[in-house]
Amino acid sequence: MNRSSIFRILVQLSRFALAALFLFTAGAKLAIVNAFAANVAELVSASGFDYRRWMWPATIAVIVAELITAALLLVPRTVRIGALCAATLLLGFAGFALYYVYVLNGEPLECGCFGGIIGSQLGVKTALRNLALLIPAILVFIGYRRDRTQPSVLAPSAARDFVEGTRANEQIN
């Protein structure tokens, strides 16, 4: 096995691991959505916003962003966009964790990042974990190359070729 094939395997492993991570975290948050929303309310309130107004929109935005990111990582045409979204989310989560601890001087709070399955307090460890997860996101963004020899199911040109081929067959008959 040469370096190129090992790199491609690492890129694919990173891609699917990130997609699984975001699907898992979104599902875990949905399983305890009320408790997660309460955690979000505390974070929103500590940031100086009206938690009653922003608790549910922020909760829904986080879960939807994770689901969209996972979907983008799974669809071959959008993998690089998904990696960019993953990096953006991870940087945002890490940045907010550091902001909460060092700027707002927030007390330790269960972040609910993994629902109630894996306990994790918002802080430096959370930020470092998210920054470490940037490595696979960057790897996917830089290293992913879609196999262009096989037409994609979602490719508009494939649909157009199919329709044109059907019309040509109708004219012959």
N, C-alpha and C positions, 0 to 999 in steps of 0.2 A: 504494500500500500504506500503510495507516495504522499507528499505533503498536501498536494492539491485535493486529493480525495479525502484525506483526513480533515482538511479545512471545510470541505463541503458537508461532511458528516457533522462536524461541530456546529456549522451554521444551521443545519436542519434540526439538530437536537435543541439548539438554543431557541429556534423559532417555535417548535412545538411545546417546549418547556414553558416559554413565556405565555403562549396561548393557554396552556393548561393552568398556569398560575393565575392569569386574569379571570378565566372561567371559574376556577375554584374560589377565588376571593369574592367574586360577584355573587356566586351561589351561597357562600357562607354568610355574606352580608344579608342576602335575601332571607336566609333561614332565621336570622335574628334581627329583622329589619327595624323593629321598634327599639331594641336596645342600641343598635347602631345609630339610629336617628337621634337617640338621646345623647350618645357620645358626640355626634356631629353638632347637636345643639350646644353642648358645653364648649366645643371648640369655636363655634360661630360666636357665641356670647363672649368668650374670652378675647376674641378679635375685635369686639366693639360693635358687632352687628346685632340686630334684633333677632334672637334665636327663634321666636315664634313665627316670624315671617320666612326665615331662610333655612330652617331645619330640614324640611322635606325637599325643597328644591335642591339643596346641596347634597342630601342623601341620594336622591334619584340621579343627580348629575354624576356622582362618583360611580354608582353601580352601572349606569348606562355607558359611561366612558370606558369602564373595564370590559363590558360586553362587546362594545364596538371594537375596541383594541384587539380583543381575542379573535373576533370575526375577521378583522383585517389581516391578522397574522396567519389565518388559516386559508384564505383565498389567495391563490398564487399571484394574481395580478396586483394585489394590494399589500403584499408582504412588507415591502420597504416602507410604505406609509404606516402600516401597523407597528413596525419597529420604531419609527419616529414618534408615533403616539405613545408607545410603551415608554420610550425614553422621556418624553414630556411628562407623562403621569408620574413616573418614578422620581424625576427631578422635582416636580411639584410637591409630591408627598414628602420627600426628604427635606425640601426647603421649608415646608410648613411645620414639620416636626422640629426643626432647628429654630424656627421663628417662635413657635409656641414655648419652647424651653428657655431660650436665651433672651428673646426680646420681651415676651409677655410674662416671663418668669412663671409659667404655668406649673401647677402641681402635677405629679405623675397621674396619667389618665390612661385607662385601657382604650387603645385606639380602635379596636374592633376590625383591624386590617384583615384578619382571617376569620371573621365572625367570632364565635365563641370556641372554635376548635383549637386554635393556637393562641395562647395568651401573649400579648405584646403591648408594652407600654410605649406611649408616644414619647420619643426622645432621641437621644444620640444613637442608641442601638438601632432604632427604626430607621433613622436617616442613613446610617452606615449600611444596613441591609439593602435599602433601596438604591443607594449609590453602587453597591456591589452588583446589583441586578442590572445596572447600566451596561456592564460588560457584555452579557449576551445580547442586549438590545443593539448595541453598537456593532457587534459581530454580525448580527442578522442584517442590519442596515448596510454595512459595507460589503458583506460577502454573499448576499443572496443574489442568485441569478436564476431567472425562470428559464426552464427548458423551452426554447422557442421552436423546436422541431415538431412538437406535438401541439396541435391547435387547442386552445383553451375552450372549454365549454361555454364560457361567458364572452368569448371574443365576438364582437359585432361582425367582423369580416367572415367568420365561419357561418354565422346565420345568413349573411348576405349571399355567400357562395351557395349555401343550401337552397335558398329561394331561387336564385338564378338558375341553378341546376334543375330544379323542379320545373321552372318555366320552359327551359330548353327541352326537357323531356316531353312536356305537354305539346310543344310545337311539332316535335317529330311524330308523335302519335296522331 
